[in-house]
Amino acid sequence: ALPICGVELDPIKRHNEATVFALTSYVEGFPNVLIEAMANGIVCVASDIESGVVREIIQDGENGYLFRNRDVEDLRNKLEKAVACSAENKRIEVNAVKVIDVMNVDHIVDKWIDYIQK
């Protein structure tokens, strides 16, 4: 059984120790914590929530794993893949870090300026 950590006074240290991150929300706004985990090269497993926001961040099997929202069996299967030492997960770690390229302030501001000008 995995321990529930509770309050973490040094979340950066805990992030640096992690090999897998799971976002199991049924509903989610913009998941900053998912972006932070990916930027640290952590293999992420996240629920494919109805709003589609997580699907815009994770491409299943490319830079993380998506599981069907509220599907415990699919979550279990994706977690098993995520904890495996595999070439696929090494590739996912490398691809996950690339989230920085599209989720940085300059890129987001440029997108807003383009949107407003249209």
MOPE-V230915 format. One record per run of one state. SS is the DSSP state (helix for helix, strand for strand, loop for the rest). FROM is the first residue (numbers start at 1). TO is the last residue. If there is no record, write none. Layout:
# MOPE-V230915
ss->SS from->FROM to->TO
ss->SS from->FROM to->TO
This chain:
# MOPE-V230915
ss->loop from->1 to->10
ss->helix from->11 to->17
ss->loop from->18 to->19
ss->strand from->20 to->23
ss->loop from->24 to->31
ss->helix from->32 to->39
ss->loop from->40 to->42
ss->strand from->43 to->48
ss->loop from->49 to->52
ss->helix from->53 to->57
ss->loop from->58 to->59
ss->strand from->60 to->60
ss->loop from->61 to->63
ss->strand from->64 to->68
ss->loop from->69 to->71
ss->helix from->72 to->83
ss->loop from->84 to->86
ss->helix from->87 to->97
ss->loop from->98 to->98
ss->helix from->99 to->102
ss->loop from->103 to->104
ss->helix from->105 to->117
ss->loop from->118 to->118
